Amino acid sequence: LGSLAPCKALTHLYLQNNELESTEMIQSLPNLKKLYMDCNRVSRVSGLYGCSALEELHLSDQRIDPGVSLEFNNGSLTSIGGSLKVFIAQGNNITDVGKLVALRELEEVDFSRNHIDESEGLKEMF
């Protein structure tokens, strides 16, 4: 899947159950509000620059190697930090949510079936 940057009018994008390994093609979609990428092969969330209207991000059950945790790029988190309200990322071996403190507007979060420890990052986030 190539860059979706020419599709500036997109508000909802459904890409579940594919073999996608990256979120990079999502960059520069200024009207995107909902992104569904459950059940792919994404191990690092990056490239969400220019997605400042994103309100919902669904990334559950990525098919990544055992022992690998879903990671987050700081710049992408900063870009969506003022708009993201719903973040669903079940079953991704997430261990540390410290970087997610940048997501200031969260109203709904589901990180079930991960490996999150009670940590300072978790306390700061909530």
Protein Blocks (a to p, Z undefined) as FASTA:
>chain_A
ZZfklmmmbmbdcfehiabfbfklmgopakbmbdcfehiabfbdghiehilmbmbdcfeh
iacdehiacdddfklmmmmmmmmmbdcdehklpabfklmmmmmmbfbdcfehiabdcdfk
lmmmZZ
